[in-house]
C-alpha cells in the first residue's frame, strides 16, 4: 500500500509551495489507490500556534485535498519519541552529551578560525577502548545520535536522481534537547516509521535532512521510504518566490476570488507535465500523475497564467454555484442582494468578461446599490450630440417590450433618427445604468434591470 504524507509546521500559513507539495503527495496516493496522511509538525512550541494549524487545515479543505488519516500532532506523540530514544540509548545507537551550548560555540569558532567545517568534536561519543570524561555535575545532557563515521549514505531520489553523502560529513545529530524534548529530524523519522510512509514527497530544502534521517531509520532497523524532493518555485521575475510574487496564504487566493480548481490545476503544472495538456480535472490529474514527469529544475510562478486558468474555470462554472460564491462577497461590502435582478442572470452576462470572483462582485454590485455616476464620466459621455437620442430612448423605453431584441430595435431607431453611430447612445446608457463605460451588450444589460430602475437611472438625461 502506497502511503504518503504532508507534514507542515504550523508556524505560519499554508503557502503556495506547501500546497503544491500537498497536492503532489495527495495525487500520488490517489493514483496508486493508496493513503494520504496529514501530520502537523508542531514541536517548535515557541512559533507554532493554533491559528496557524487552523489556517493549514482551512487551506487543505478549500483545495479539497482530503486526508485518509490524521491530522496527527507531534506534540501528542512525545511519549512515543522518548520511548524510542530510551531504546536507542540502551542499544548504543544514541548517547548522552554533556557539552554545553557555550562550549559548542567556542568549539565551532576555533574550527572556523582553522578553516575547518564547524561540527561537534565527539567528546562524549562512546567508542571501543575510549574512556569518557566524568559527567559534570549540574549539566543537563542532550542526547545525540551515533552517526556512522565510515562509508556513504545514499538514496535514489525519485526527482533528482542518485544522491550520496559521505558519513564523515555528518556529525552526531542532537535527537533530544537538554529538557528532554525530541528534535525535528528525530520526530520525523519515528513518525514516518510508525505511520508506514512509503514515499516522502517534499521540498528540496529538506535534502540535507535526508541522509541523517536515513541513518537513524537504519539504526532503528526500520524500512527506509523512497524520497522525492521537489525543486523550489521561483517568482515571475525568476527570483525566489516572495509575497509579492504570490507566496501568500492559500486562503488569500480564496479572498482574491480564485476558484480552488483553478489553483489546483495551476499548481499541478508547476514542475510537472502530461504532454501539452494545460487544462484538466483533478480526476484526470490523479489518473495521470506519477513522479517520473516532475522536472528537477525550479518551476516559475506565472500570475498571468493563473489568471487565465481562473477565467476559464469561471466561464465553465455553474451560475448558481458562482452566485453562492459572489453573494457573501457582496454582503461583506454591505450590499444586500435583492431578488430582482437575479444574481445568476447578472453572472451569466458578465462571467465571460472577468478573471476572478471579486471582479464578478464588482460587476454585480451596481445592480443593487443607489448609483451616482461621477460628474467626470457624465460629462465625457452625455454630450450635446448624444442627449437628443438619449431622451428619445428614455421616452420609448417606458413602453417597449422588456426583452433584448425589442430594446435593441429601439436603440437602432433612436440612433437612426439622429444620424448617430451605436456608441453615441450605447455609452451614455452604460454610464447611467452602471457608472461604467465598459459593459456587456447594452440591450442584454438593460433587460437585467427592472423597468422602474432603468427609468429612474436614465431620468438624469431629462435634467441636463
N, C-alpha and C positions, 0 to 999 in steps of 0.2 A: 504494500500500500504506500503510494506516494504521500508524504506528509511535509507540507511547507509551513512556514510561519512568518508573520510580520510582527516585529518586536520593537516598536518605537519607545523612546524615552520621553516621558511626559514633562519635558522642561520647556515646552513651547507648543505651538500649533502643529497640525499636520500640514506640512508644506508640499509643494508640487513634486519635489524629488522623492519624498517619502511616499506620496500617493502612487507614483509610478512603481516604486518597489513593491508596495502592497498589491497593486494591480497585477504585476508580473507573477508574484508569488501565488496569488489567488487564481489567476488564469492557468498557471502550470498545474496546480492541484485539480482544477476543474477539467482540464484537458485529459488528465490521466485518471479521472474518476477517483481522485484522492481526497485528502482532507487538508483544510486550511485553518491554521491556529493563530489566534490573536493573543499576543503576550505583551504586557506593559512592563517595561524595564524601569522600575521606579526606585532603584536603590540610591539614587542621588537625592537624598532626603531634602537637602538644602534647596534644590532647584525644582524638584517635582511638585506639582500642585494638582489638586482635584479638578480645577478649571481646565488645566492642560489635558488631563485624562479625558474629560468630557468633550473637549474640542477634537481630540483624536477620534473618539467614538462617533461624534456627530459627523465628522468628515467621512468616515468609513460608511456610515449609514446613508449619507446623502449620495455617495457614489454607488451604493448598492453592493459593496464588497463584503458580503456576509461571511462570517467565520463559522466553522463547524464546531470548534471548541474554544473555550475562553470567554471573555478575556481572563488570562491568568496574571496575577500580580506578584512580582518577585518579593516584595516586602512580606507577603503572606507565606513565603516558602523558606524563611530564614532557618527554621529547624532542620529542613532537609539539607541545606547547604552546610550547616555546621556538622551535621552527621557525616557527610562525605569528607569534610576536612578532617574530622576526627579519625576516620579510617585511613586517610592518606598519611596523617602523622604516624599512625601505628604501623603502616606498611613501609614507611621510609621514603615515600614519594613527595613528602612535604616536611618542612621543619620550621622550628621557631627561630626567629631572627631578632636579636636584641639591639641591632644597630639603630640609633636614634635618627630622627629626621635631620638634626643638626650635623651629626656625623656623616650622614649621606651627602649633605650639601658640601661639606668640606672635602669628602672623597671625590665628588664629581668635579669640584673646582680644581683640585690638584690634577685630576686626569685631563681636564681640558687644557690646563697650563702645559702639560706634557704632549699635547696634540693627540691625546687618546680619546676614544669614544667613551663618554661618561656612562658608568654602569656600576651595579653593585659588585663588590670585590669578593663575595663568597666567604666572608669571615666566619659566619655561623653555619655554613653548609657542611653537613657531616660527610666525611669520606673515610674509606677504609684506612686505618692507621693514623688518622688525624685526631689530634687532641683539641677539643673545642675549649675556648675560654670559659671561665666560670660565669654563670648567668649573673649579671649585675642586679643588685637589689634596687627596687623602686622603678625599674624599667619594664613597661608592659610590652611584650614582644608582638611583632606581626608574624604571620605565617607565610612562608614562601614556598612556591612550587619548585621542586628539584628538577630543573630542566636538564635534558641530556646535554652533554658537552661535546659529543662527537657526532659525526655524520651530518646528514641534512634532513630537514623536514620539507616535504613537498606535496603538492596536490595538482591534479589536472583540473584546472579551473574551467568551468563549462562556458565561460565567456572569454577569458584571457589566455587560455592555454596553460601549458605546464609552468608552474612557479615553484622554485626551490630556494630555501633559506638555510644557510649553514647554522647548525645549532650553536656554534661558537659565537654567533652574532646575537644570540638571545641570552639575556641574563635571567636570574631566577625571579619570576614574577611574584609580586605580593598577591596572595589569594584571600587573605583576611587581614583587616586593619588591626590597630592596637586595641580598639574597643571590641574586637571580635566580629565585626560585620564583614561579610564576604565582599569581594570586589567584583566589578562588572564582568571582566573576562572569565572569572570563575563561575559566576551565576549563569552566564550564557551557556557555558559548557554543560553544566548539570541540567539546565532546562532542556537543551537540545537532546541530551541523553535520555532524560526521563520522558520527554514528550515524543520520543522516537522520530525525530525530524530526519527525513531522508535527504532533503535538498535545502540548503541555506542560500537564498537569493537576497542579496543585499548590496548596498552601495560600495564602491571600491575604496572608500575611506576606511573600510574595515579590513583591507588586505593585510595590513601589518598585524592585526589581531589574530589572523587565521593560523599562522604557524604555532603560536602559543596555545591556542585553543586545541589544535590537533594534538599537540604533545600531551596536554592534560587529558584529553579523551583517551589517548593510548595508555597513559598511566593508569587510568580507571578501567582499562580493558573494555572500553565502550566502542561501539561501532562509530566510525567517522563518517559524517554525512558528506555528500557531494556539495561543492561550493560553486556559486556563480556570482561574480562581483560585477555589478553594473557600473559603467562609466558615468561620470558626472554629467549634469545638464548645464550647458552654457546659455547665457542670455542672447538676445537678438544681435548684440554687438560682438559676440564671441568671447565676452568676459564671463567670469564666474557669476552664476545666477544670483541675483540680489533682489531685494524688494521692488526695485524699480523695473526689473525685468519680469516679475511675476512670481517671485519666490515668497509668496504671501500664503496665508492660511487657505486651505482648500475651500473653507466656508466663505472666504472673501469672493471666490468665483461665484458662489451662490448669491451673495449680496450684489455682485456686479451684473447679475442677470444671465449667467450661463446655465445651460441645461446640463445635468450630470452626464448624459450620454455623449454630449459633445466633448466634455472634458476627458472622459474615458477614452473616446475614440482618438483624441489628440495625444493623450499620454501613451496610448498603445503604439503610436508611430514614432515616439521619441526613443530611437535606438533599436527599433525592431521593424521588420517589414515582411509583407507577404506579397511578393511580386510588386505590381504597381497599384495594388488596392489602397485607396485612401479613405473610403467611407465604408464602414462595416459595423454590424451589431456586435454586442458582447457575446452573443451565442456563436457568431461566426469566428470572432477572435479566439474564444476558448477552443473551438474546433481546430483552428489553425496553429495555435501558439505552441511553440517549443523553444528551447534555449539556443538552438542551432543558428537562428537568424537574428540574434542580438549582436549588434556591432560592438567591438571592443573600444571603438573611438567615442569621444564625447558627443552627445546629442546637443542640438542647438534649438533653444526655445524660439518660437516664431509666433508672436501675438497675432499678426495678420492672418496666419493660417488657422489659429484657434478661432478667431472671429468668423472666418469663412465657414468653418465647420459648424459653429453655433448657429449662424444664419441658416445653414442648410437644415439643421435639425428643427429649428423653429418653423421653417416652411413646411416640414413634414409632420409636425406635431398636430394632434387633435385640438380643435379650437376650444373645446370645453376644458381640456387639461390646461391650455395656456391661460384661459380665463381664471382658473383656480389659482394659477401662479401669479397672475398680474393683479388680481383683486386685492390681496393683502399688501402688495406694494403701493397701491393707490390709497388704501386705508391708512397705511403708515404715514402718508403725506397729509392725512386729514380729509381725503376725498371720499365722499360717500357714493358708491356705485348704485345708480338708480336702475329700475327695471327697463327703462327706455332712455336712451338707446341701449340695445343689447350689447353687452361687453363682448360676447362671442362674435357678433356681427362686426364690431369695430376691429377686433383682432383679425378676422378673416380678410378684411380690406387692407390692413396695414402690415401683416406679417411678412409679406413678400419684400418689404422695403427696409427692414430693420435687422440689426445683428444681435440684439440681446433683449431680455425681458424688460429692462429698465427703459429702453427706447420705446418699447411697446406700451409701457405705462405712461410715458411722456405723451405719446400719440393719443392714448385713450383719455387722459386727464382732461383735455379741453372740452370733452363732451359732457362733463359732469360738474364743471365749475362755472362761476359767473365770470365770463371772459371779457376783458377790456383790452383790445389790441393797442399797441403803443402808438402815440401820435406820429412817430417817425415812419412806421410801416404803413399807417393810413395815408400819410402824405405822399409816400412813394407810389402807392398803387391806386388810390382813389383820386384819379386825375380828372380835370375838366373834360377830357376826351372820353373817359370811361363812364362818368357819372350818369349821363342820359340813358345809356343802355342798361346800367345797373338799376336805375329807377323803374324802367320798363319791366325788367326781370322781377323786381320786388312786387310790382302790381300783378304780374302774371302768376307768380308762384303761389299766391293765395288760393287760386282756383285749380291749378294744374293737377292731373292725376299723380299720386305720390309713388312714382316708380321712375327708374333711371331713364328709360327711353323717352318718356314724356318730358322729363326735366331737360334732357339733352336737346330735344326738339325746341323747347322754349329758349334755351341758351342760343342755339343757332338762329332762331327767329330774331332775337334781340340784337345779336351782332350783325346779322344781315341787314336789319333795318337801319343800322347806324354806320354801316360800312367799316366794321372793325374786324380784326382777327381774334381768334379764340382767347389768347392770353389777356387781351384787354378787358374781358369780362370775367374770365375764369380766375385770374389772380386777385381782383378785388373780392370775389366771392370767397375764395380760400382764406384771405386775410380776415374778413369779417366773421367768418364761421369758426376759424380755428386759431387766428392770430399768427398763422404760419403761411409763408408763400409757397412751400412745397408740401403737397398732399397727394394722395391717390386721385384718380379721376373725379372731377368735381361733381358730376351728376350722381355717381355712386356715393360720394361723400354726403351729399345733401340728403339722400334717402335714409341715411342712418339716423338723422335728427328727427325729432317730432316737428311737424309743420310749425307749431306755435313758437318753438325755439328758433327755427330758421327765420321766421318773420321778426322775432324780437332782435336777433343779432344783425339782421340786414336793415333794421329800421334806421340805423345811423345814416344810411345813404340818403334818406329823405331830409336830413337836417343839415347836410353840407351844401 
